[in-house]
């Protein structure tokens, strides 16, 4: 975010604070962007263990596109395995999508079994 917009630390902090809404605003009182992210993860995010558990038990929701499923899986993998290399994240995401779609209880958006 910072590099893409050419922001210094102070500008990034102000932009992040202005983007927060609702109950996230009170978490946005941290002195740095990193402090705010830590607070947001603690309050609204999943722990590593929770993300891994959710990934293992993930099922495709009725009406959920494969793209949305893939996006959800990628986000959970980033949370569940934060120190894993990006290339390994990609391999794991592909394997997880295949496992999820091979599940006989998974339904297509039209309600028909895959």
Protein Blocks (a to p, Z undefined) as FASTA:
>chain_A
ZZmnopafklmmmmmmmmpgcjllmmmmpfbfklmmmmmmmmmmccfklmmmmmmmpccd
ehiafklmmmmmmmmmmmmmmmbcfklmmmmmmmmmmmmmmpmkbccfkopaZZ
